[in-house]
Amino acid sequence: MRQTDYMTGGEDFQHMLAAHFMQTRVYYYPETAKGDKLATAITMGGFGSVPIIDQDKKLLGIVSEFDLLNAIIGGKPLEAITAREVMSKDPIFVLDYSPCEEVIALLQEKHLTRVPVVNKDGKLIGIVSRTDILHGYLKSRENPPPWWA
């Protein structure tokens, strides 16, 4: 569920943060997850990547459709590889307190559809997508704050 689903409107979009937009229900996997399980999650979930975390929920990497397709082209059966072997290390992420303008700029600059959200300790706490931001924008316009606010 998106955090903006709880908004009643009247938020100042320009002052919203990644935490306002992010979805808190996130599919994530350990480094030991097999490629076929990751492919199933990606295809059934309708998203292009899944975060890979350690036992403390710290973000370690991302496995994307691109990574899995590279494994297939390389002749590796997905059931024989792990996330650790194919994940993109040093993943792009935003902090929960990142301003919306920074999140939008990052998504646009890197041509991403979604990005993990972590807290100050590096723990995965959500995902924010371009759609989530657009939803937040529309939600913020439902009951604009009074002109004097």
N, C-alpha and C positions, 0 to 999 in steps of 0.2 A: 504494500500500500504506500502511496505517495504521502509525504508529510503535508503537502498542499491540500489533500483531501479533507484535512481538518480545519482549513482556513474558512472563515466566514466572509471573506472579502475585505476590502479596505486596506490591504497591505501595500506598502510602498515598494513596488517591484525593484527599484534601484537599490534598496537597502536589504534585499533578501540575500540569504547565504545558501551555500550548497545544502546545508542541513534542512532548509525549508523545502527544497525540491526533491531530495533523495527518496528513493524507495528503500524501505528497511528490510523487506523480505528479499534476501539475496541468496541465490544458489552459489555455493562456493565449495571447493574441494581441496583435499590435501595433496601434497606432492606425489603421493603414491597412487593416486587415482589413475586408472587405466584409460587409454585414449578412447576406447569405444564407449565407456561410460560418459566421458566428457562430450563426445560427439552426440550421444543421445540427449544429454542435458541441453546442449546448444540447439539442436534441431527441434526438440519437443518444447523447449521454453521459448523459442522464437527470438533468441538473442544471439549475437555473433561471438560472444566470448564468455568465459567464466573466470572469476578470480581464484587464485591458488593461495592458500594460507597455511601457516604453521599451527601448532597445537595451541598457541596463545591468540589465534585469529589475526596475527600480523600478516600483512600482505606481502607475499613473496614473488608473485608473478601473475601473468594472465595467459590463458590458453584460448586462442581464437580459432575461428574457422580456417584462417590462413595457415596457422601453425599445424593444424590437423591435416589440411590438404597437402602441405609440404611433406609431412610424414608419409602420406599415401604415395605421392609422386616419388619419394625416395625409396619406395618398396617396403616400407615398414607397416605391418598389419597393426591397426589401431589397438587391438586387444593385447598386443605385445609391448606397447610403449607406455610410459608413465608421464604424468604431467611434468615432472621434473625434467624429463628429456626434451620436451618440445616447447615448454612455456617460454614466453618472452620475460626475461628477467628485468629487474629495474622498471617495473610497470609505471605508466603514467597514472597519477591519481590526483585528487584534490583533497584538501582538508575540510572538515565539516564547517569551519568558519570562513571558507573562501567566498568572497563576494560573487554574486551572480555574473557580473560582467567578466570576471576572470575565468569563471567556468565556461561561459559562452565562448570567450576568446580561445581558450584551450581546445574546446571541442571543434571549433572552426579551423584553427591553425593546424591541428593534427589530423583533421578529417575523421574524427571519432564520432560514433553514435551514442556512446555511453562511457562513463569513467567511474572507477571505484572512489568511494569516499572513505577516508580514514580519520581517526581522531588524532590528538596530539601524540599519542603513544604508538601510532602506526597500525592500530587495530582497525580492521574492516568493519564499518558500521552501516554502509549503504552503497547504493549505486545511483548515479544521476544520469539521465539521458536527455537528449535534445527534446524529446517529447515531454518529459517531466517539466522542463523549463518552460516550454510553451504552455503547458497546462497551468503552471504556477502564474504565468503572466496573465492568462485569461481569468484565473481565479482572483488575482489581485485587482482586476478591473470590475468585478461584479458589484461591489459596493465601495466605490472610491472613497478615500478618507475626505472629510470636509476640507474645504480650501484653507481653512485657518489652522489645520492640524500640522 
